[in-house]
Amino acid sequence: MKTETKTAPKSAAHTTTAPLSRQSEMPFGRINYLLMIAGVGVIFLGFIIMSFDKTEFGFGFLGLTLGPIVTMAGFLLEFVAILRKPV
C-alpha cells in the first residue's frame, strides 16, 4: 500500500503582487505619432525628389544632393519622434 504525503498549500501572505493602480499608458504620445507620420512623409518626399533627377544615372543636383539630404532629415525626424518624451 502506498502512502501519499500532502503538503500544505502556500498561504496568500507569502505571495507579493503589486496591485494595478492605474491603466497602462501608451508608449508614445500624440505628438510622437504625428512626428513619426511626418518623418515617413519626409522620407518619401526625399525619394520622390531623387526620382525627379533627369540626368544620366541620377548624377544631378536632385539625385546626389537634395534628395539624400531630405531623406536623412526624415530619418532624423523619426529619431526625434521616438526619443521625445511623451507629455
C-alpha positions in Angstrom: 0.0 0.0 0.0 1.3 3.4 -1.0 1.1 6.3 1.4 0.7 9.8 -0.1 2.0 12.8 1.7 0.1 16.0 1.2 1.8 19.3 1.5 0.0 22.3 2.9 -1.0 25.0 0.4 1.1 28.1 0.5 -0.7 30.9 2.3 -1.6 34.1 0.5 0.6 36.1 2.9 3.8 34.8 1.2 2.9 35.9 -2.3 3.6 39.5 -3.1 1.8 41.1 -6.1 1.6 44.7 -6.7 -2.0 45.9 -7.3 -2.6 47.7 -10.6 -3.2 51.2 -9.5 -3.6 52.8 -13.0 -4.2 51.8 -16.5 -1.2 51.1 -18.7 -0.2 54.0 -20.7 0.6 54.2 -24.4 4.4 54.2 -25.1 4.2 57.3 -27.2 2.1 60.4 -27.0 0.0 62.0 -29.7 2.8 64.4 -30.7 5.2 61.4 -31.1 2.9 59.7 -33.5 2.4 62.9 -35.5 6.2 63.4 -35.8 6.6 59.7 -36.9 4.0 60.2 -39.6 5.7 63.4 -40.7 9.1 61.7 -40.7 7.8 58.9 -43.0 6.3 61.6 -45.3 9.7 63.5 -45.4 11.5 60.2 -46.2 9.1 59.5 -49.1 9.5 63.1 -50.3 13.3 62.6 -50.4 12.9 59.5 -52.6 10.5 61.3 -54.9 12.9 64.2 -55.2 15.7 61.8 -56.1 13.4 60.2 -58.8 12.9 63.6 -60.4 16.6 63.9 -61.4 16.7 63.5 -65.2 20.5 63.5 -65.6 22.2 60.3 -66.6 22.3 57.7 -63.8 20.9 60.3 -61.4 24.1 62.2 -61.0 22.5 65.7 -60.9 21.8 68.0 -58.0 18.4 66.4 -57.2 19.7 62.8 -57.1 23.0 63.4 -55.3 22.4 66.3 -53.0 18.9 67.5 -52.3 17.1 64.1 -52.3 19.5 62.4 -49.9 19.6 65.5 -47.5 15.8 65.5 -47.4 15.7 61.7 -46.8 18.3 62.0 -44.0 16.2 64.8 -42.5 13.2 62.4 -42.4 15.2 59.7 -40.6 16.4 62.4 -38.1 12.8 63.3 -37.5 11.9 59.7 -36.9 14.8 59.5 -34.4 13.5 62.6 -32.6 9.9 61.3 -32.6 11.0 58.0 -30.9 13.2 59.7 -28.3 10.9 62.6 -27.4 9.4 62.2 -24.0 5.6 62.0 -24.2 3.8 64.7 -22.4 
